[in-house]
Each structure stands twice: as structure tokens, then as C-alpha cells.
Amino acid sequence: MTPIIQTIMLHRKQVDVLRLDKMTTGGIGNKYYKLRYNLLAAKEQGLKSILSFGGAFSNHLHALSAIGKQEGFQTIGVVRGEDDPDNPTLQDLRNNDMHLHFISRQDYRQKNDASFIRSLEERYGSFYLLPEGGSNSLAVQGCREILQGAKQDYDHILVAVGTGATVAGIVATPELTSRVTGIAVLKGEDGLSEVVQKFIEPYEINTTWDISFRYHLGGYARYNADLMEYIRNIRDENELETDPVYTSKVVWACADMLEKNEIRQDEKVLLIHTGGMQGWTGWNYRFRIS
């Protein structure tokens, strides 16, 4: 896949942005890499259905429904909460022929329990099981290919972190020696660094890496007026469209780290735009933004 890189100005410094949103069909970004080897595994196992979990505005379920339909899979989304026919994300899932299974928030906490998975198998038959967010060892394998074709002479690479597979794949990129910083979009550490460490254990690691928890701006998919203004400024000043959940926080973090000299002016920096632009539709609906 041919890399698309855009150069922007942050805090009087040129910074490169790897545009995964422009490199992948439908702008699904990193989700393409996370799903790639999982879909191959499902095919090799002869499974016709793929089941996964997410909220009513899930980027992961959105990407799975689109790619699953394209590849001929029946997809099943176990969705936390109640149905809302007006929710544009759920409308997209249905348009992509994903079967939606709504459960209470209390029941959703059982999503990793073997007995709960068996009850889903009794209802839907055999399926390929993907965890919430799509993060597993095969997702990491796919994300090791994100930097393929891109120059790897960067001193510092920044990428958003949700469930950990994408940053793990970047850290485990063959022969990469850059410093990698993951920008957590979730509030609270909740063992995320340990999850990433476990993901990268099978690989030879030449990078140094860390996860910053300073830039969640209230947590996952939380409305923040300052961030909304910042997103508009990024667009107006750099002609860079970002999403409100992931990449905008990476750009915010990079600018702040430059200002604090945590990233030096003489370092060559790469930000990874992980896509998720479709999330704006659900975001605007959720927060009643016209």
C-alpha cells in the first residue's frame, strides 16, 4: 500500500502525518490492518460469520460491518445499550447487513465470559470471535505493516491508543528504531501498558516506547469544547481533517509536547492518522451538533 504523507506545521515545526484515512477503502484507517489477518483466519477456519462487540457509535463495528460485507461474511454486532433507529452509526451497520444484538450494560460486562460466549453460539451457531475493539495477536500482526513503504528514519512517532493493538504493531515494526509514544484516548490507565507489553512479547523490539495518559481530554468520546475549537484550527491552518476521538488528540499532544520541549525542534516527527472520520456522523448526532 502506497503511503500518503502530509506535512503540517505545529508550534513552528514541520511534522509529517501518515494518512491511513486516505490510504484505505472507506477511510477505515488502522481498522483495515487490525482486521486483515483476522478475516484470513476466519476464512481458513471455514467460518461464515464474525461476531464482535462495541457501543452504539463503535468505529470498530462500523469497519467490521463494511469489510465483512465486502468479503462475504455475515457479521454480528453485540451492542451495549438499547436500539435507536435514528442513530446514524447503527443505520450504517444495518445497511452493511450486520445483525445487531442489543444487551444491557450489565450483561455487556460478561462479554469475555465463556458461558456468555456459549449462549451466543447457541443462538447464532459457529462464528469467528473478535474482541471489543478488534485487538488481538492477529491485529498486532497486521498493524506491524502500517509503516510499510514509509521512510522509517523518524526520531519520534505518535499514534492514538484505544485497546492497544495498533500501537503494539507500530512498536513491533521490523527494524524500526524510532521512539514511539501512544496517546491514550481512554481515561485511566487500566493496565493498558501491560496489554501492549504482552502484545509485543513475541517480537524483537528495537524501539523505545511509552503511553501518555495526559491527553484523553475527559475520556473516550467525551465532548470537549476546547478540542472542538482545536479541530477547527487544525483544519483551517493545515488543511488536515481529524476525528474527535483519536487523531485530534494526537495532534493536540504533539503540539503540547513541542511547546514543553518534550519533543525537540530538531527531531523528525511522524503522526499517524488512524481514520475514523465516519465517527463525526455519530458524534454530531450524539451531541446534537448541526
Secondary structure, DSSP 8 states (H G I E B T S, - for coil): ----EEEEEETTEEEEEEEHHHHSGGG-THHHHHHHHHHHHHHHTT--EEEEEE-TT-HHHHHHHHHHHHTT-EEEEEEES---TT-HHHHHHHHTT-EEEEE-HHHHTTTT-HHHHHHHHHHH-S-EE--GGG-SHHHHHHHTTTTTTS----SEEEEEESSSHHHHHHHT-TT--SEEEEEE-SSS-TTHHHHHHHHHTTS---SEEEEE-S--TTSTT---HHHHHHHHHHHHHH-----TTTHHHHHHHHHHHHHTTSS-TTS-EEEEE---TTHHHHHHHHTT--
